[in-house]
Every structure is written in structure tokens, then in C-alpha cells.
Amino acid sequence: MNKAENLLMFAASEHDANMLYAVGMFVPDPFIYCRLRRRHYIVMSDLEIDRARSQAPHCRVLSLSRYQKSLCQAGTEKPGTADVIARILRQHRVRSVVVPYDFPSGLAAELRSRRLSVRPRPGAFFPARQQKSPSEVKKISAALLMAEVGMAEAIQVLHSARIAKDRRLIYHDVPLTSEKLRAVIDTAIIQASGLASHTIVAGGHQGCDPHEPGYGPLRAHEPIILDIFPRSQKTGYFGDITRTVVRGRASEAVRKLYDTVLQGQKVAFKSVRTGVRTADVHRAVQDFFKQQGYHTGKRRGRMEGFFHGTGHGLGLEIHEAPRLAPTSTEVLRAGQVVTVEPGLYYPAIGGVRLEDVVLVANHRPRNLTKFEKVLEI
């Protein structure tokens, strides 16, 4: 990206990763950000202006109410966002700005009606977001630790649960369900200053749908997929971890499935390095699974085998570039942080997925995940 380009965003940094990356502070309502002639500006309401001056020191903080008052004095009735932006751009003698591809279309039309050029940028608005600084790696590691805290609580509850005659797990004298275990995980993450959302606790055949959150009683002797991806309340960065466990004894078929996925993850680790195409990382895992006799395809109307990507970028979004997927044309670069999460899913056996977070380097990746991998508990 050309650092001399003039940039414009209008979004809430609490929900928009690009805005959070640009300003470094959470704001719940949309506000104006501009990078004009290499300087950063944010336009804040009276409610947020003092906090912005403290938390976004690299930005010059402009008063929204002052601009609205000035526009009213100049004859503009009920000045809106487009009026304020137009006034700021003209003050800086800027007539053309680059905006994110998801910039509000109505606002873009209003700016164009004021003879300003608004050019949406396809793809990454801030390409530098892909390569994490040492400070960002620390923030991701801190969020990952929150995920590991949640995982540890889940493992402890499963370990303590009693196995009933019908194989249901009993915890504190009541059946242990996916919903109850998810609540335990999410509560532990909140206590660690994270926010959990859509945590996956999927047992048995439910685990064969990779995005099924899980519901109902959990049972012994069958695989349970635990996929935890909290966001740090302080920084906005995400952690991500998946483990597959069995409370009790795993069948021989599940053990073989688990060992194959574990070896498949090691195959991926060997491929993740600077200059390697992300599609090649995925293909290496896919080929290994085929060699082990685990084929992917549709059977009885549903997919089975390995039918999702090997991983994805991680940062201010849970899923961001690069993607380790068969159709990806991206190449790994040093400083990227990606998940490595192969899985195999067969309804007659169950699902197994293992996920760690790694930092891409020139030779071997650095695994940021510390939590152990144990099948039976």
C-alpha cells in the first residue's frame, strides 16, 4: 500500500478490525478516520474526545461538535457525516480518498455528490495487518492463553465427570451437556479478561459438522471436539485452539483417526515456512490423509473426510488472510500468524480436529500454543 495515499474510514472500531488497527482503541459507534498527507486524524464526539486523546496519541483528535457548529454557521442545516468529511478534506486540499471495499455506499454517494473522488480498495485495506509485529504476536499469545485457560477448565470437568450406565457423563449429580460445558469454558475466559463466542463443544456425530456448536448430553467413550477462540477484551486480538478428547476409552477406530490427524498436523508444520504457497501446505496434508486410506467425498448426502482448509490467519479477526486452503494463491511470509487445524470426520466414527497457532518464520514455524494433546482423559 502506498503510504502517501489519502485514506478514509467510517466505522466502529469495536466491530471493524481495520478501524481498530488504525486507531488502537475501542469505540462502539461509527466515527471518521482519515490519513491525509501521511498524518492521522479522527473525529470524535464530545463523549469520546478526551479518551481518544489519551488512547490514540498518534492521531490528531478533531471535535465533531465544533465541525457541526462551524457548518451550521456557514449555512448548512443539520450537517451530517458527509458534510464534516467534505469540510476536513477541503481544509487539507484533498479531493480523492481510498476507502475500504465495505465502506457505506450511501456515504460514498453523498461524498461523490460533493465532487469528491471515493475509490474502494478491493482486498486488504491495510496489507501490513498480515505480518504481525513482535507486540502483536504477544497480544495474540495472551489471547491464546485465555483459550488455554478455558480448555484446561473443560478438561478438568470432563475428567471429574462420572460415567453412567447409559454412557452419559454426570457432573455434580446432573447430566453434563454441551451447553453446560460451554458455559464453564466461557466463564473461565471471561475471568481471564477474554470474550468467548460460539465456543464449540461437539460430541459424537455432532463433531462431524466442523461448525456445529454442540448440544445435549455428552457421552463417554466417544470423541468430543473442543474448539475455543476468545477475543481479548483489552486488545481485540484473538486466540484459537482445538483439542479432541474422549472421556473413558476410545475405540481403535477413533485412536487411529486421532493419530492420523496428529501426524497430519506435523506434516503441515514441516511445510509452513516463508515462501511456501498456502495451497501447497493444504495439499501436503490432504495427500497424507489419502495415503493413510482416509478419503474425502460425499457419502449418503453428506461430506466426510477432510473437507475444510488446513488453517487461516489470526489477529484482529478470527479468520483473516492468509488462508491455508486448496484454492488459495497466497504465499506465506515471515511474521504471519496462522492456525494449523487439520481434521477428519466420519459419522460412523466421529470427528477429530487438532489446532495450534504458529508464527511463520524462514525455516521452522514457532508454535505459540502450549496446551498438551491427549486423547483419553
Sequence and secondary structure as in RCSB ss.txt:
>XXXX:A:sequence
MNKAENLLMFAASEHDANMLYAVGMFVPDPFIYCRLRRRHYIVMSDLEIDRARSQAPHCRVLSLSRYQKSLCQAG
TEKPGTADVIARILRQHRVRSVVVPYDFPSGLAAELRSRRLSVRPRPGAFFPARQQKSPSEVKKISAALLMAEVG
MAEAIQVLHSARIAKDRRLIYHDVPLTSEKLRAVIDTAIIQASGLASHTIVAGGHQGCDPHEPGYGPLRAHEPII
LDIFPRSQKTGYFGDITRTVVRGRASEAVRKLYDTVLQGQKVAFKSVRTGVRTADVHRAVQDFFKQQGYHTGKRR
GRMEGFFHGTGHGLGLEIHEAPRLAPTSTEVLRAGQVVTVEPGLYYPAIGGVRLEDVVLVANHRPRNLTKFEKVL
EI
>XXXX:A:secstr
  TTS EEEEE TTT HHHHHHH S  SS EEEEEETTEEEEEE TTTHHHHHHH TTSEEEEHHHHHHHHHHTT
 SS  HHHHHHHHHHHTT  EEEEETTS HHHHHHHHHTT EEEEE S SSGGGGB  HHHHHHHHHHHHHHHHH
HHHHHHHHHH EE TTSBEEETTEE BHHHHHHHHHHHHHHTTEE  S EEEEGGGGGSTT    SB BTTSEEE
EEE  EETTT  B  EEEEEESS   HHHHHHHHHHHHHHHHHHHH STT BHHHHHHHHHHHHHHTT   EEET
TEEEBS S SEEE SSSSSEEEEESTT   B  TTBEEEE  EEEETTTEEEE BEEEE  SSS EE       S
B 
